[in-house]
Amino acid sequence: MRAPGKINVYLGVGPRRDDGYHALATVFQAVSLYEDVYASPSDGFSLEVSGRVDVSGVPVDDRNLALRAARLLARTTGVTDGVHLDIRKGVPVAGGMGGGSADAAAALVACDALWGTDLGPRGLHDLAARLGADVPFALHGGTAVGTGRGDELTPALARGRFDWVLVLSEQGLSTPEIYGRLDELRRSDALADDATSLLEVPVALLQALRSGDAEDLAPVMLNDLEPAAVVGRLDLEHALADGVRMGALTGIVSGSGPTIAFLCADPEAARMVQDELRATGRESLHVHGPVPGAQILAA
């Protein structure tokens, strides 16, 4: 199985609810940075992880979302077989790009095929939503509007290709900590206006996606979590400024960070921005979107 990482082109965050979650209005775009998951028959449930990114912090026990996905599918369908999952990671760990969610989505589809449970898209989506807010999108891919916790998806039309340059960070960020920091900033009135912002995706953003015009998309991109993600992280603030100075149309922290996504006018512009960022010693990748969600590469 292969499942993509994502960029939040737009992420509006509502106040913290009584259940601890935040209402969201977001626009996901799946990009050409992938997690590959190989599922093979086994007596029990086991996992190994490798990849092109640092995987030292990835758990290989039941804290791993992919392993939890396999167990959930087995319990739900009454399967008594086990599975061994071999995950090859290409999405930065704790980078705000949904790598763990992509693993879970790939594991669901892989185990569904391996065990012949044939849940279909709706059944898999329902299980994905129980695992985490970003998992359903990793199943579907493309471009989509997410509401609720981000798991209630509506496909969004995005014509053409959008080119992104990602700047990676060796120091990850914890999603719960970033949401907690956002709440603190709002309680201190540092972000008072953001707390009352409408949880609606701007029409101008949806129109820019539909037209495929990166120059129209750039000025309407937003991430409410960005102020919380860059607190105490001068490296992120400097990278955001440098990428735009080097020719990107705009830059945004992806999700809860710390990965930064720079939108570029076209592939050539993206390659130039990537080269200049690399010349400053920053690890960067050129990706594009939208791309499909979780899919079987081989059986």
C-alpha positions as CSV (number, residue, x, y, z in Angstrom):
1,M,0.0,0.0,0.0
2,R,1.0,3.6,-0.6
3,A,-0.6,6.6,1.1
4,P,0.3,10.3,0.8
5,G,1.3,13.0,3.3
6,K,-0.8,16.2,3.3
7,I,-0.5,19.9,3.5
8,N,-3.2,22.0,5.2
9,V,-3.7,24.7,2.6
10,Y,-6.2,26.3,5.1
11,L,-6.7,25.5,8.8
12,G,-9.2,27.5,10.9
13,V,-9.4,26.4,14.5
14,G,-12.4,27.1,16.7
15,P,-12.3,27.4,20.5
16,R,-11.6,24.3,22.6
17,R,-14.7,22.3,23.2
18,D,-15.8,20.5,26.4
19,D,-14.6,17.2,25.0
20,G,-11.1,18.6,24.6
21,Y,-11.2,18.8,20.8
22,H,-11.4,21.9,18.6
23,A,-13.8,22.4,15.8
24,L,-11.9,22.8,12.5
25,A,-12.4,24.1,9.1
26,T,-9.6,22.9,6.9
27,V,-8.6,22.2,3.3
28,F,-6.3,19.3,2.9
29,Q,-4.2,18.6,-0.2
30,A,-2.4,15.3,-0.6
31,V,1.1,15.7,-1.9
32,S,3.7,13.4,-3.6
33,L,5.5,12.4,-0.4
34,Y,4.5,8.9,0.6
35,E,4.4,6.2,3.2
36,D,4.7,2.6,1.9
37,V,3.1,-0.2,4.0
38,Y,3.6,-3.9,3.3
39,A,1.2,-6.3,5.0
40,S,2.0,-10.0,5.2
41,P,0.3,-12.9,7.1
42,S,1.3,-13.6,10.6
43,D,0.2,-15.4,13.7
44,G,0.1,-12.2,15.7
45,F,0.4,-8.4,15.2
46,S,3.9,-7.0,14.6
47,L,5.5,-4.0,13.1
48,E,8.8,-2.8,11.8
49,V,9.7,0.7,10.6
50,S,12.4,2.1,8.3
51,G,12.6,4.9,5.8
52,R,14.3,7.9,4.2
53,V,13.4,10.1,7.3
54,D,14.5,9.8,10.9
55,V,12.3,7.0,12.4
56,S,13.9,6.8,15.8
57,G,10.9,8.2,17.6
58,V,8.3,6.0,15.9
59,P,6.8,3.4,18.2
60,V,6.6,-0.2,17.1
61,D,4.1,-1.3,19.7
62,D,0.4,-0.6,20.1
63,R,1.0,3.1,20.4
64,N,1.6,3.0,16.6
65,L,-1.5,4.1,14.7
66,A,-1.0,1.6,11.9
67,L,-0.9,-1.3,14.3
68,R,-4.0,0.0,16.1
69,A,-5.7,0.3,12.7
70,A,-5.0,-3.4,11.9
71,R,-6.3,-4.5,15.3
72,L,-9.4,-2.3,14.9
73,L,-10.2,-3.9,11.5
74,A,-9.7,-7.4,12.9
75,R,-12.0,-6.7,15.9
76,T,-14.7,-5.1,13.8
77,T,-14.8,-7.9,11.2
78,G,-14.2,-10.9,13.5
79,V,-10.9,-11.8,11.8
80,T,-8.7,-14.0,14.0
81,D,-5.6,-13.8,11.8
82,G,-2.7,-11.6,12.5
83,V,-0.5,-9.4,10.3
84,H,3.0,-8.2,10.1
85,L,3.3,-4.5,8.9
86,D,6.5,-3.3,7.3
87,I,6.4,0.6,7.1
88,R,8.8,2.5,4.8
89,K,8.4,6.1,5.8
90,G,8.9,9.1,3.5
91,V,6.9,11.7,5.4
92,P,8.7,13.6,8.1
93,V,7.9,12.2,11.6
94,A,6.0,14.7,13.9
95,G,6.2,17.2,11.0
96,G,2.5,18.2,10.7
97,M,2.1,16.3,7.4
98,G,0.0,13.4,8.6
99,G,2.6,10.6,8.2
100,G,1.2,8.5,11.0
101,S,-2.3,9.0,9.7
102,A,-1.1,7.9,6.2
103,D,0.3,4.7,7.8
104,A,-3.0,4.0,9.5
105,A,-5.0,4.5,6.2
106,A,-2.6,2.3,4.3
107,A,-2.8,-0.4,7.0
108,L,-6.6,-0.4,6.9
109,V,-6.7,-0.9,3.1
110,A,-3.8,-3.4,3.1
111,C,-5.4,-5.6,5.8
112,D,-8.8,-5.3,4.2
113,A,-7.3,-6.7,1.0
114,L,-5.1,-9.3,2.9
115,W,-8.0,-10.7,4.9
116,G,-10.7,-10.3,2.2
117,T,-12.9,-8.3,4.6
118,D,-14.2,-6.1,1.8
119,L,-15.5,-3.3,3.9
120,G,-15.6,-0.9,1.0
121,P,-14.9,2.9,1.1
122,R,-17.7,3.8,3.5
123,G,-16.7,1.1,6.0
124,L,-13.1,1.9,5.9
125,H,-13.8,5.6,6.3
126,D,-15.8,4.9,9.4
127,L,-12.9,3.0,10.9
128,A,-10.5,5.7,9.8
129,A,-12.5,8.4,11.6
130,R,-12.2,6.4,14.9
131,L,-8.5,6.4,14.6
132,G,-7.8,10.1,14.1
133,A,-9.0,13.2,12.4
134,D,-6.5,13.0,9.5
135,V,-6.8,9.3,8.7
136,P,-10.0,9.6,6.6
137,F,-8.3,12.1,4.3
138,A,-5.3,9.9,3.8
139,L,-7.7,7.2,2.6
140,H,-9.3,9.6,0.0
141,G,-6.4,11.9,-1.0
142,G,-6.8,14.6,-3.6
143,T,-8.1,17.9,-2.2
144,A,-10.9,18.1,0.4
145,V,-12.6,20.3,2.9
146,G,-12.6,18.9,6.4
147,T,-15.0,20.0,9.1
148,G,-15.8,18.8,12.6
149,R,-12.5,17.4,13.9
150,G,-11.3,17.5,10.2
151,D,-12.7,14.0,9.6
152,E,-16.0,15.1,7.9
153,L,-14.8,15.4,4.3
154,T,-16.2,17.0,1.2
155,P,-14.1,16.7,-2.0
156,A,-12.9,20.0,-3.4
157,L,-12.2,20.5,-7.1
158,A,-8.6,21.4,-7.7
159,R,-7.5,21.7,-11.3
160,G,-4.0,21.3,-12.5
161,R,-1.0,21.0,-10.4
162,F,0.3,22.9,-7.4
163,D,4.0,22.9,-6.7
164,W,5.3,23.1,-3.1
165,V,8.8,23.2,-1.5
166,L,8.9,21.7,1.9
167,V,11.5,22.8,4.5
168,L,12.0,20.0,7.0
169,S,13.1,20.4,10.7
170,E,15.1,18.0,12.8
171,Q,13.1,19.0,15.9
172,G,9.5,17.8,15.7
173,L,6.5,19.4,17.4
174,S,3.7,17.7,19.4
175,T,0.2,18.3,18.0
176,P,-1.5,18.3,21.4
177,E,1.1,20.7,22.7
178,I,0.6,23.1,19.8
179,Y,-3.2,23.1,20.3
180,G,-2.6,23.7,24.0
181,R,-0.3,26.6,23.3
182,L,-2.9,28.1,20.9
183,D,-5.4,28.0,23.7
184,E,-3.0,29.7,26.0
185,L,-2.3,32.5,23.4
186,R,-6.0,33.0,23.0
187,R,-6.6,33.1,26.8
188,S,-3.9,35.8,27.1
189,D,-5.7,37.8,24.3
190,A,-2.6,37.6,22.1
191,L,-4.8,36.0,19.5
192,A,-8.2,37.3,20.6
193,D,-9.4,37.9,17.0
194,D,-8.5,34.4,15.9
195,A,-10.7,32.8,18.6
196,T,-13.8,34.4,17.2
197,S,-13.0,33.7,13.5
198,L,-15.7,32.0,11.5
199,L,-15.1,28.3,10.8
200,E,-15.7,28.7,7.1
201,V,-13.3,28.1,4.3
202,P,-13.0,31.3,2.2
203,V,-14.8,31.2,-1.1
204,A,-11.8,32.8,-2.7
205,L,-9.6,29.9,-1.7
206,L,-12.0,27.3,-3.2
207,Q,-12.1,29.4,-6.4
208,A,-8.3,29.5,-6.6
209,L,-8.1,25.7,-6.2
210,R,-10.8,25.3,-8.8
211,S,-9.0,27.6,-11.3
212,G,-5.6,25.9,-10.6
213,D,-4.0,29.4,-10.1
214,A,-1.3,29.3,-7.5
215,E,-1.0,33.1,-7.5
216,D,-4.7,33.4,-6.5
217,L,-4.3,30.7,-3.9
218,A,-1.2,32.2,-2.1
219,P,-2.9,35.3,-0.5
220,V,-5.8,33.3,1.0
221,M,-3.9,30.5,2.6
222,L,-4.1,30.5,6.4
223,N,-3.1,28.3,9.4
224,D,-4.4,29.3,12.8
225,L,-1.9,27.0,14.5
226,E,1.1,28.8,13.0
227,P,1.5,31.5,15.7
228,A,1.6,28.7,18.3
229,A,4.0,26.6,16.2
230,V,6.6,29.3,15.8
231,V,6.7,30.4,19.5
232,G,10.3,30.0,20.5
233,R,11.3,28.7,17.1
234,L,13.3,31.5,15.4
235,D,14.4,28.9,12.8
236,L,10.8,28.6,11.6
237,E,10.3,32.4,11.5
238,H,13.5,32.9,9.5
239,A,12.7,30.0,7.1
240,L,9.3,31.5,6.4
241,A,10.8,34.9,5.5
242,D,13.7,33.4,3.5
243,G,11.5,31.2,1.3
244,V,9.4,34.1,0.2
245,R,12.5,36.3,-0.4
246,M,13.9,33.5,-2.5
247,G,10.9,33.5,-4.8
248,A,8.0,31.4,-3.2
249,L,4.6,33.0,-3.6
250,T,3.9,32.3,0.1
251,G,4.9,30.0,3.0
252,I,2.8,28.4,5.7
253,V,3.5,26.0,8.6
254,S,1.9,22.7,7.6
255,G,-0.7,21.6,10.2
256,S,0.8,21.7,13.7
257,G,4.3,22.0,12.2
258,P,7.3,22.2,12.1
259,T,7.4,21.4,8.3
260,I,7.0,24.6,6.3
261,A,5.3,24.5,2.9
262,F,6.1,27.1,0.3
263,L,3.7,27.5,-2.6
264,C,5.5,28.2,-5.9
265,A,4.3,29.4,-9.2
266,D,5.3,26.4,-11.3
267,P,7.8,23.4,-11.2
268,E,10.7,25.6,-12.4
269,A,10.1,28.2,-9.7
270,A,9.9,25.4,-7.1
271,R,13.3,24.0,-8.2
272,M,14.9,27.4,-7.9
273,V,13.5,28.0,-4.4
274,Q,14.6,24.5,-3.4
275,D,18.1,25.1,-4.6
276,E,18.4,28.4,-2.8
277,L,17.1,27.0,0.4
278,R,19.5,24.1,0.2
279,A,22.3,26.6,-0.3
280,T,21.5,28.0,3.2
281,G,21.8,24.5,4.7
282,R,18.1,23.8,5.0
283,E,16.8,20.3,4.1
284,S,14.1,20.8,1.5
285,L,11.9,18.8,-0.9
286,H,10.0,19.6,-4.0
287,V,6.6,18.0,-4.1
288,H,3.3,18.5,-6.0
289,G,-0.4,17.9,-5.4
290,P,-3.0,16.9,-5.5
291,V,-2.3,13.1,-5.6
292,P,-4.5,10.1,-4.9
293,G,-5.1,8.6,-1.5
294,A,-4.2,5.1,-0.2
295,Q,-3.9,2.6,-3.0
296,I,-2.5,-0.8,-3.6
297,L,0.7,-0.9,-5.5
298,A,1.2,-4.6,-5.6
299,A,-0.4,-7.8,-4.2
